[in-house]
Amino acid sequence: MQLAWPLPRFSNAARRAGAYLLDLVYPPSCLVCRKAVAEHGALCAECWREIAFIERPFCERLGTPFAQDLDQPGLISPEAAANPPVFRRARAVARYDSDKARSLAHRLKYHDRLELAGPMGRWMARAGADILADADLLVPIPLHRLRLAARRFNQSAELARVVSRECGSPVETQALLRVKATAPQVGLSRAQRAVNLSGAFRVDPECAALLDGRNVALVDDVLTTGATANAAARALLRAGAAQVDLLVFARAVTSA
């Protein structure tokens, strides 16, 4: 008689042993300040308190936090009423004016810290649970091919892949293309940013059928004025998407 080896038990034991050895060689440290923590991919207590997480009550359209709870579900901010975004709803993990949140976003984007995409993407999946419940497809904000060649990776695509694993919605990295090498947005006014991004995005004709009638969640690392997200959402809606929501790690907050 041939005995079957208990593979699941062996697999779990192997994973635990591997994690133990990893902790011996690379002790868990805070993602921001590098202080010792209990497990990999975590923040220390001090950095956690200073990360400026965004929680309700917030504007249902822009995801910006309110200064006080008015006990009115579905309330939108004056900014959202005056300048409605092209996308339907935005959700973010933290405020970009938090030094800790900004540090994480910059380390992923500019310092090739790809291991940060895991915890950041998992936080995004929790922060955007309501829009992800409606999402048929995740689409990361693309980089122009020249910038992608220089940077070697798209941080938004890395985050989208993690979010996809958490929520189960598929990610399509080639549906939206950045066809215009735009100038840096830093220092531009809202109107100048809109002009800069005019015609920057288009949908790949071969992927248009994937968008037809679908609810799309755009994924990006940071939301500032919303010009990039609006331009990308407009291209997706013109290609036939039913609605477009936006999920980011950090967002600028101009009013609360």
Stockholm file with secondary structure:
# STOCKHOLM 1.0

chainA/1-256         MQLAWPLPRFSNAARRAGAYLLDLVYPPSCLVCRKAVAEHGALCAECWREIAFIERPFCERLGTPFAQDLDQPGLISPEAAANPPVFRRARAVARYDSDKARSLAHRLKYHDRLELAGPMGRWMARAGADILADADLLVPIPLHRLRLAARRFNQSAELARVVSRECGSPVETQALLRVKATAPQVGLSRAQRAVNLSGAFRVDPECAALLDGRNVALVDDVLTTGATANAAARALLRAGAAQVDLLVFARAVTSA
#=GR chainA/1-256 SS CCCCCCHHHHHHHHHHHHHHHHHHHSCCBCTTTCCBCSSTTCCCHHHHHHSCBCCSSBCTTTCCBCSSCCCCTTCCCHHHHHSCCSSSCEEEEEETTSHHHHHHHHHHHHSCCGGGHHHHHHHHHHHTHHHHTTCSEEEECCCCHHHHHHHSSCHHHHHHHHHHHHHCCCBCSSSEEECSCCCCCTTCCHHHHHHHTTTCEEECGGGHHHHTTCEEEEEEEEESSSHHHHHHHHHHHHTTCSEEEEEEEEECCSCC
#=GC SS_cons         CCCCCCHHHHHHHHHHHHHHHHHHHSCCBCTTTCCBCSSTTCCCHHHHHHSCBCCSSBCTTTCCBCSSCCCCTTCCCHHHHHSCCSSSCEEEEEETTSHHHHHHHHHHHHSCCGGGHHHHHHHHHHHTHHHHTTCSEEEECCCCHHHHHHHSSCHHHHHHHHHHHHHCCCBCSSSEEECSCCCCCTTCCHHHHHHHTTTCEEECGGGHHHHTTCEEEEEEEEESSSHHHHHHHHHHHHTTCSEEEEEEEEECCSCC
//
